[in-house]
């Protein structure tokens, strides 16, 4: 049985850091570290940190490409 936290809303344009972390299967602290390093795109909306909904997939695609070239 799925819960509300398991569901992915495909209409979201921006994700919270927690939602982005969940999509990447990493913790919140790791997600913030990826944002700080510039590896994961984010932006501020007012005082809130948000991650574009396509940024987690773009990060994974980049990491996969790096793995194949190494």
Biopython code that builds the backbone (N, CA, C, O; Angstrom):
import numpy as np
from Bio.PDB.StructureBuilder import StructureBuilder

atoms = [
    (1, "UNK", "N", (0.838, -1.176, 0.000)),
    (1, "UNK", "CA", (0.000, 0.000, 0.000)),
    (1, "UNK", "C", (0.882, 1.238, 0.000)),
    (1, "UNK", "O", (1.814, 1.320, 0.800)),
    (2, "UNK", "N", (0.616, 2.200, -0.872)),
    (2, "UNK", "CA", (1.451, 3.394, -0.937)),
    (2, "UNK", "C", (0.866, 4.495, -0.058)),
    (2, "UNK", "O", (-0.342, 4.578, 0.165)),
    (3, "UNK", "N", (1.770, 5.329, 0.428)),
    (3, "UNK", "CA", (1.361, 6.461, 1.247)),
    (3, "UNK", "C", (1.542, 7.733, 0.443)),
    (3, "UNK", "O", (2.060, 7.699, -0.673)),
    (4, "UNK", "N", (1.123, 8.842, 0.999)),
    (4, "UNK", "CA", (1.235, 10.128, 0.306)),
    (4, "UNK", "C", (2.697, 10.464, 0.025)),
    (4, "UNK", "O", (2.988, 11.106, -0.984)),
    (5, "UNK", "N", (3.622, 10.051, 0.886)),
    (5, "UNK", "CA", (5.030, 10.356, 0.668)),
    (5, "UNK", "C", (5.638, 9.490, -0.419)),
    (5, "UNK", "O", (6.696, 9.835, -0.946)),
    (6, "UNK", "N", (5.009, 8.380, -0.773)),
    (6, "UNK", "CA", (5.513, 7.514, -1.826)),
    (6, "UNK", "C", (5.093, 7.993, -3.214)),
    (6, "UNK", "O", (5.717, 7.634, -4.212)),
    (7, "UNK", "N", (4.041, 8.799, -3.275)),
    (7, "UNK", "CA", (3.502, 9.237, -4.555)),
    (7, "UNK", "C", (4.351, 10.363, -5.130)),
    (7, "UNK", "O", (4.839, 11.221, -4.394)),
    (8, "UNK", "N", (4.522, 10.356, -6.448)),
    (8, "UNK", "CA", (5.247, 11.407, -7.134)),
    (8, "UNK", "C", (4.235, 12.197, -7.952)),
    (8, "UNK", "O", (3.540, 11.634, -8.797)),
    (9, "UNK", "N", (4.154, 13.484, -7.705)),
    (9, "UNK", "CA", (3.233, 14.347, -8.439)),
    (9, "UNK", "C", (3.923, 14.830, -9.711)),
    (9, "UNK", "O", (4.832, 15.656, -9.634)),
    (10, "UNK", "N", (3.515, 14.337, -10.874)),
    (10, "UNK", "CA", (4.187, 14.706, -12.121)),
    (10, "UNK", "C", (3.940, 16.153, -12.534)),
    (10, "UNK", "O", (4.591, 16.639, -13.460)),
    (11, "UNK", "N", (3.022, 16.853, -11.877)),
    (11, "UNK", "CA", (2.737, 18.234, -12.240)),
    (11, "UNK", "C", (3.644, 19.235, -11.532)),
    (11, "UNK", "O", (3.634, 20.421, -11.863)),
    (12, "UNK", "N", (4.425, 18.769, -10.565)),
    (12, "UNK", "CA", (5.318, 19.679, -9.844)),
    (12, "UNK", "C", (6.418, 20.186, -10.760)),
    (12, "UNK", "O", (7.012, 19.416, -11.513)),
    (13, "UNK", "N", (6.684, 21.472, -10.695)),
    (13, "UNK", "CA", (7.762, 22.085, -11.463)),
    (13, "UNK", "C", (9.003, 22.219, -10.582)),
    (13, "UNK", "O", (10.131, 22.070, -11.053)),
    (14, "UNK", "N", (8.781, 22.502, -9.308)),
    (14, "UNK", "CA", (9.866, 22.641, -8.343)),
    (14, "UNK", "C", (9.651, 21.668, -7.196)),
    (14, "UNK", "O", (8.524, 21.423, -6.765)),
    (15, "UNK", "N", (10.755, 21.121, -6.713)),
    (15, "UNK", "CA", (10.715, 20.178, -5.601)),
    (15, "UNK", "C", (11.374, 20.796, -4.385)),
    (15, "UNK", "O", (12.257, 21.645, -4.515)),
    (16, "UNK", "N", (10.952, 20.378, -3.207)),
    (16, "UNK", "CA", (11.698, 20.727, -2.005)),
    (16, "UNK", "C", (12.980, 19.896, -2.016)),
    (16, "UNK", "O", (13.095, 18.928, -2.768)),
    (17, "UNK", "N", (13.924, 20.275, -1.192)),
    (17, "UNK", "CA", (15.166, 19.508, -1.104)),
    (17, "UNK", "C", (14.864, 18.084, -0.639)),
    (17, "UNK", "O", (15.493, 17.133, -1.102)),
    (18, "UNK", "N", (13.914, 17.940, 0.263)),
    (18, "UNK", "CA", (13.549, 16.617, 0.758)),
    (18, "UNK", "C", (12.962, 15.756, -0.363)),
    (18, "UNK", "O", (13.276, 14.570, -0.461)),
    (19, "UNK", "N", (12.110, 16.347, -1.210)),
    (19, "UNK", "CA", (11.533, 15.605, -2.328)),
    (19, "UNK", "C", (12.609, 15.203, -3.334)),
    (19, "UNK", "O", (12.593, 14.087, -3.853)),
    (20, "UNK", "N", (13.542, 16.115, -3.607)),
    (20, "UNK", "CA", (14.642, 15.799, -4.525)),
    (20, "UNK", "C", (15.512, 14.689, -3.941)),
    (20, "UNK", "O", (15.932, 13.783, -4.662)),
    (21, "UNK", "N", (15.782, 14.755, -2.644)),
    (21, "UNK", "CA", (16.582, 13.719, -1.985)),
    (21, "UNK", "C", (15.893, 12.368, -2.081)),
    (21, "UNK", "O", (16.539, 11.349, -2.322)),
    (22, "UNK", "N", (14.580, 12.364, -1.891)),
    (22, "UNK", "CA", (13.817, 11.121, -1.980)),
    (22, "UNK", "C", (13.920, 10.537, -3.394)),
    (22, "UNK", "O", (14.077, 9.327, -3.557)),
    (23, "UNK", "N", (13.832, 11.395, -4.410)),
    (23, "UNK", "CA", (13.927, 10.910, -5.792)),
    (23, "UNK", "C", (15.313, 10.344, -6.097)),
    (23, "UNK", "O", (15.450, 9.430, -6.911)),
    (24, "UNK", "N", (16.338, 10.890, -5.442)),
    (24, "UNK", "CA", (17.701, 10.401, -5.648)),
    (24, "UNK", "C", (18.066, 9.264, -4.693)),
    (24, "UNK", "O", (19.148, 8.686, -4.800)),
    (25, "UNK", "N", (17.185, 8.949, -3.777)),
    (25, "UNK", "CA", (17.432, 7.930, -2.748)),
    (25, "UNK", "C", (18.671, 8.252, -1.914)),
    (25, "UNK", "O", (19.491, 7.383, -1.620)),
    (26, "UNK", "N", (18.780, 9.528, -1.544)),
    (26, "UNK", "CA", (19.853, 9.974, -0.659)),
    (26, "UNK", "C", (19.215, 10.760, 0.482)),
    (26, "UNK", "O", (18.024, 11.071, 0.449)),
    (27, "UNK", "N", (20.001, 11.065, 1.462)),
    (27, "UNK", "CA", (19.501, 11.845, 2.589)),
    (27, "UNK", "C", (19.470, 13.332, 2.285)),
    (27, "UNK", "O", (20.040, 13.797, 1.298)),
    (28, "UNK", "N", (18.804, 14.053, 3.139)),
    (28, "UNK", "CA", (18.669, 15.503, 2.999)),
    (28, "UNK", "C", (20.030, 16.189, 3.041)),
    (28, "UNK", "O", (20.285, 17.096, 2.248)),
    (29, "UNK", "N", (20.902, 15.776, 3.945)),
    (29, "UNK", "CA", (22.227, 16.367, 4.067)),
    (29, "UNK", "C", (23.048, 16.140, 2.805)),
    (29, "UNK", "O", (23.734, 17.050, 2.339)),
    (30, "UNK", "N", (22.985, 14.943, 2.253)),
    (30, "UNK", "CA", (23.693, 14.645, 1.013)),
    (30, "UNK", "C", (23.154, 15.491, -0.127)),
    (30, "UNK", "O", (23.921, 15.976, -0.958)),
    (31, "UNK", "N", (21.857, 15.671, -0.171)),
    (31, "UNK", "CA", (21.241, 16.485, -1.216)),
    (31, "UNK", "C", (21.720, 17.936, -1.104)),
    (31, "UNK", "O", (22.043, 18.560, -2.115)),
    (32, "UNK", "N", (21.767, 18.470, 0.102)),
    (32, "UNK", "CA", (22.284, 19.824, 0.287)),
    (32, "UNK", "C", (23.756, 19.909, -0.124)),
    (32, "UNK", "O", (24.179, 20.922, -0.680)),
    (33, "UNK", "N", (24.535, 18.872, 0.137)),
    (33, "UNK", "CA", (25.947, 18.860, -0.274)),
    (33, "UNK", "C", (26.057, 18.883, -1.799)),
    (33, "UNK", "O", (26.918, 19.573, -2.345)),
    (34, "UNK", "N", (25.194, 18.136, -2.489)),
    (34, "UNK", "CA", (25.187, 18.155, -3.956)),
    (34, "UNK", "C", (24.818, 19.546, -4.475)),
    (34, "UNK", "O", (25.380, 20.011, -5.467)),
    (35, "UNK", "N", (23.887, 20.197, -3.812)),
    (35, "UNK", "CA", (23.493, 21.554, -4.199)),
    (35, "UNK", "C", (24.649, 22.523, -3.979)),
    (35, "UNK", "O", (24.961, 23.328, -4.856)),
    (36, "UNK", "N", (25.288, 22.447, -2.806)),
    (36, "UNK", "CA", (26.416, 23.341, -2.497)),
    (36, "UNK", "C", (27.559, 23.182, -3.480)),
    (36, "UNK", "O", (28.204, 24.161, -3.854)),
    (37, "UNK", "N", (27.813, 21.946, -3.902)),
    (37, "UNK", "CA", (28.920, 21.691, -4.831)),
    (37, "UNK", "C", (28.582, 22.087, -6.267)),
    (37, "UNK", "O", (29.468, 22.149, -7.120)),
    (38, "UNK", "N", (27.303, 22.355, -6.535)),
    (38, "UNK", "CA", (26.882, 22.707, -7.883)),
    (38, "UNK", "C", (26.518, 21.507, -8.735)),
    (38, "UNK", "O", (26.166, 21.664, -9.904)),
    (39, "UNK", "N", (26.596, 20.322, -8.177)),
    (39, "UNK", "CA", (26.280, 19.110, -8.930)),
    (39, "UNK", "C", (24.779, 18.970, -9.181)),
    (39, "UNK", "O", (24.365, 18.395, -10.188)),
    (40, "UNK", "N", (23.977, 19.491, -8.276)),
    (40, "UNK", "CA", (22.524, 19.430, -8.404)),
    (40, "UNK", "C", (21.997, 20.854, -8.479)),
    (40, "UNK", "O", (22.220, 21.659, -7.575)),
    (41, "UNK", "N", (21.304, 21.152, -9.554)),
    (41, "UNK", "CA", (20.765, 22.498, -9.765)),
    (41, "UNK", "C", (19.697, 22.830, -8.735)),
    (41, "UNK", "O", (18.869, 21.990, -8.383)),
    (42, "UNK", "N", (19.730, 24.063, -8.260)),
    (42, "UNK", "CA", (18.689, 24.545, -7.352)),
    (42, "UNK", "C", (18.563, 26.045, -7.511)),
    (42, "UNK", "O", (19.404, 26.694, -8.134)),
    (43, "UNK", "N", (17.516, 26.577, -6.946)),
    (43, "UNK", "CA", (17.310, 28.021, -6.962)),
    (43, "UNK", "C", (16.557, 28.415, -5.719)),
    (43, "UNK", "O", (15.972, 27.577, -5.034)),
    (44, "UNK", "N", (16.578, 29.712, -5.431)),
    (44, "UNK", "CA", (15.822, 30.188, -4.280)),
    (44, "UNK", "C", (14.568, 30.893, -4.775)),
    (44, "UNK", "O", (14.591, 31.646, -5.749)),
    (45, "UNK", "N", (13.493, 30.629, -4.081)),
    (45, "UNK", "CA", (12.225, 31.297, -4.326)),
    (45, "UNK", "C", (11.890, 31.981, -3.004)),
    (45, "UNK", "O", (11.457, 31.339, -2.047)),
    (46, "UNK", "N", (12.098, 33.286, -2.972)),
    (46, "UNK", "CA", (11.990, 33.998, -1.696)),
    (46, "UNK", "C", (13.105, 33.512, -0.790)),
    (46, "UNK", "O", (14.282, 33.673, -1.114)),
    (47, "UNK", "N", (12.757, 32.929, 0.319)),
    (47, "UNK", "CA", (13.774, 32.383, 1.229)),
    (47, "UNK", "C", (13.839, 30.853, 1.160)),
    (47, "UNK", "O", (14.519, 30.220, 1.968)),
    (48, "UNK", "N", (13.135, 30.269, 0.202)),
    (48, "UNK", "CA", (13.057, 28.810, 0.098)),
    (48, "UNK", "C", (14.014, 28.274, -0.959)),
    (48, "UNK", "O", (14.180, 28.888, -2.013)),
    (49, "UNK", "N", (14.634, 27.154, -0.690)),
    (49, "UNK", "CA", (15.498, 26.470, -1.655)),
    (49, "UNK", "C", (14.645, 25.448, -2.383)),
    (49, "UNK", "O", (13.982, 24.624, -1.753)),
    (50, "UNK", "N", (14.658, 25.498, -3.709)),
    (50, "UNK", "CA", (13.882, 24.569, -4.518)),
    (50, "UNK", "C", (14.766, 23.968, -5.604)),
    (50, "UNK", "O", (15.724, 24.591, -6.063)),
    (51, "UNK", "N", (14.428, 22.755, -6.001)),
    (51, "UNK", "CA", (15.154, 22.013, -7.027)),
    (51, "UNK", "C", (14.207, 21.815, -8.210)),
    (51, "UNK", "O", (13.110, 21.286, -8.028)),
    (52, "UNK", "N", (14.606, 22.228, -9.423)),
    (52, "UNK", "CA", (13.742, 21.973, -10.576)),
    (52, "UNK", "C", (13.436, 20.483, -10.683)),
    (52, "UNK", "O", (14.301, 19.650, -10.413)),
    (53, "UNK", "N", (12.220, 20.148, -11.071)),
    (53, "UNK", "CA", (11.780, 18.755, -11.088)),
    (53, "UNK", "C", (12.630, 17.878, -12.003)),
    (53, "UNK", "O", (12.735, 16.672, -11.776)),
    (54, "UNK", "N", (13.238, 18.469, -13.036)),
    (54, "UNK", "CA", (14.060, 17.671, -13.943)),
    (54, "UNK", "C", (15.527, 17.594, -13.511)),
    (54, "UNK", "O", (16.307, 16.868, -14.127)),
    (55, "UNK", "N", (15.913, 18.324, -12.472)),
    (55, "UNK", "CA", (17.309, 18.349, -12.025)),
    (55, "UNK", "C", (17.807, 17.007, -11.479)),
    (55, "UNK", "O", (18.938, 16.632, -11.790)),
    (56, "UNK", "N", (17.027, 16.262, -10.682)),
    (56, "UNK", "CA", (17.537, 14.961, -10.223)),
    (56, "UNK", "C", (17.852, 14.015, -11.383)),
    (56, "UNK", "O", (18.868, 13.321, -11.352)),
    (57, "UNK", "N", (16.995, 13.980, -12.402)),
    (57, "UNK", "CA", (17.253, 13.117, -13.564)),
    (57, "UNK", "C", (18.475, 13.601, -14.334)),
    (57, "UNK", "O", (19.258, 12.786, -14.823)),
    (58, "UNK", "N", (18.650, 14.928, -14.450)),
    (58, "UNK", "CA", (19.817, 15.482, -15.146)),
    (58, "UNK", "C", (21.101, 15.133, -14.389)),
    (58, "UNK", "O", (22.116, 14.800, -15.001)),
    (59, "UNK", "N", (21.052, 15.210, -13.064)),
    (59, "UNK", "CA", (22.212, 14.836, -12.247)),
    (59, "UNK", "C", (22.579, 13.369, -12.471)),
    (59, "UNK", "O", (23.751, 13.042, -12.652)),
    (60, "UNK", "N", (21.584, 12.492, -12.459)),
    (60, "UNK", "CA", (21.840, 11.066, -12.678)),
    (60, "UNK", "C", (22.386, 10.807, -14.075)),
    (60, "UNK", "O", (23.285, 9.983, -14.243)),
    (61, "UNK", "N", (21.857, 11.496, -15.075)),
    (61, "UNK", "CA", (22.349, 11.324, -16.443)),
    (61, "UNK", "C", (23.811, 11.744, -16.543)),
    (61, "UNK", "O", (24.603, 11.073, -17.205)),
    (62, "UNK", "N", (24.173, 12.836, -15.900)),
    (62, "UNK", "CA", (25.557, 13.294, -15.903)),
    (62, "UNK", "C", (26.465, 12.294, -15.206)),
    (62, "UNK", "O", (27.547, 11.983, -15.705)),
    (63, "UNK", "N", (26.034, 11.788, -14.056)),
    (63, "UNK", "CA", (26.832, 10.806, -13.331)),
    (63, "UNK", "C", (27.019, 9.527, -14.142)),
    (63, "UNK", "O", (28.103, 8.944, -14.141)),
    (64, "UNK", "N", (25.967, 9.091, -14.835)),
    (64, "UNK", "CA", (26.057, 7.889, -15.658)),
    (64, "UNK", "C", (27.025, 8.112, -16.813)),
    (64, "UNK", "O", (27.806, 7.221, -17.149)),
    (65, "UNK", "N", (26.979, 9.293, -17.423)),
    (65, "UNK", "CA", (27.895, 9.605, -18.527)),
    (65, "UNK", "C", (29.339, 9.625, -18.033)),
    (65, "UNK", "O", (30.243, 9.154, -18.724)),
    (66, "UNK", "N", (29.556, 10.173, -16.829)),
    (66, "UNK", "CA", (30.902, 10.187, -16.242)),
    (66, "UNK", "C", (31.386, 8.766, -15.991)),
    (66, "UNK", "O", (32.560, 8.468, -16.207)),
    (67, "UNK", "N", (30.506, 7.895, -15.543)),
    (67, "UNK", "CA", (30.867, 6.497, -15.274)),
    (67, "UNK", "C", (31.301, 5.788, -16.559)),
    (67, "UNK", "O", (32.244, 4.996, -16.548)),
    (68, "UNK", "N", (30.603, 6.078, -17.674)),
    (68, "UNK", "CA", (30.911, 5.412, -18.936)),
    (68, "UNK", "C", (32.209, 5.898, -19.542)),
    (68, "UNK", "O", (32.870, 5.141, -20.253)),
    (69, "UNK", "N", (32.604, 7.161, -19.279)),
    (69, "UNK", "CA", (33.835, 7.688, -19.841)),
    (69, "UNK", "C", (35.044, 7.353, -18.975)),
    (69, "UNK", "O", (36.182, 7.459, -19.433)),
    (70, "UNK", "N", (34.812, 6.955, -17.743)),
    (70, "UNK", "CA", (35.931, 6.655, -16.832)),
    (70, "UNK", "C", (36.508, 5.272, -17.085)),
    (70, "UNK", "O", (37.452, 4.864, -16.408)),
]
sb = StructureBuilder()
sb.init_structure("model")
sb.init_model(0)
sb.init_chain("A")
sb.init_seg("    ")
for serial, (resi, resn, name, xyz) in enumerate(atoms, 1):
    if name == "N":
        sb.init_residue(resn, " ", resi, " ")
    sb.init_atom(name, np.array(xyz, "f"), 0.0, 1.0, " ", f" {name:<3s}", serial, name[0])
structure = sb.get_structure()
